[in-house]
Amino acid sequence: MARPKTPMLSKPAIRGAALTLIDRDGLEQLSMRKLAQELAVQAASLYSHYRTKEELLSEVAEVVTTHIDVSGFEGGDWRGGLAGWARSYRTALAEHPNLLPVIAAGPGRREEALRRADAVHGGLVSAGWPPRYATMIGASTKYLVVGAATNSFARGFDDDVRVYQDRYPNLSQAHRLPEVAAEIDEESFELALTAFLDGLVPVYDRVRSSAGDGAGH
């Protein structure tokens, strides 16, 4: 049998090539034309699998976020559920930072993203949070995670000690931050997450108490 003149295409192959291109060159560099060049096919061949670039990006985002974990909500432990969700969410974003704008934009119509949103909201409400609070807690967690994944605080400082000498006495050690950036960023995220979760505990107690008082009248 004669070999095909053009490579066989599949959705997984197209998604993989798109993710490689995004990781390497940035989200703004992705186009169907460039993707076709990566795959050594004509751009028209891609459209038989994906009607638009947006449809392709949606499925790439679904694959990248597959391991975001919301299973912790199943046992009624809202704090553990939030912690597991936040950490796995941050990990997914950190592995493919150039895709962050797509993932952080929201679930849209992505089925897996909507399933996770449903699990988070339902888990919080089942644990006793009022629906409005559950919505705000979900949003707040997202803001924390996306903020942590957007940029590295530590890598934002120059590693030249002369930048800080004499002029910025309180930043005398700032030049050391880039070399320990991963450690600083990880521990800072954990500090923020713990503070956030600790801060929710008295709020939870208050809203639960208010709900109980209302039921008694």
Stockholm file with secondary structure:
# STOCKHOLM 1.0

chainA/1-217         MARPKTPMLSKPAIRGAALTLIDRDGLEQLSMRKLAQELAVQAASLYSHYRTKEELLSEVAEVVTTHIDVSGFEGGDWRGGLAGWARSYRTALAEHPNLLPVIAAGPGRREEALRRADAVHGGLVSAGWPPRYATMIGASTKYLVVGAATNSFARGFDDDVRVYQDRYPNLSQAHRLPEVAAEIDEESFELALTAFLDGLVPVYDRVRSSAGDGAGH
#=GR chainA/1-217 SS CCCCSSCCCCHHHHHHHHHHHHHHHCGGGCCHHHHHHHHTSCHHHHTTTCSSHHHHHHHHHHHHTTTCCCGGGGGTCHHHHHHHHHHHHHHHHHHSGGGHHHHHTCCTTCHHHHHHHHHHHHHHHHTTCCHHHHHHHHHHHHHHHHHHHHCCSGGGSCSCGGGTTTTCGGGTTGGGGGGGHHHHHHHHHHHHHHHHHHHHHHHHHHHHHHHHHHHHC
#=GC SS_cons         CCCCSSCCCCHHHHHHHHHHHHHHHCGGGCCHHHHHHHHTSCHHHHTTTCSSHHHHHHHHHHHHTTTCCCGGGGGTCHHHHHHHHHHHHHHHHHHSGGGHHHHHTCCTTCHHHHHHHHHHHHHHHHTTCCHHHHHHHHHHHHHHHHHHHHCCSGGGSCSCGGGTTTTCGGGTTGGGGGGGHHHHHHHHHHHHHHHHHHHHHHHHHHHHHHHHHHHHC
//
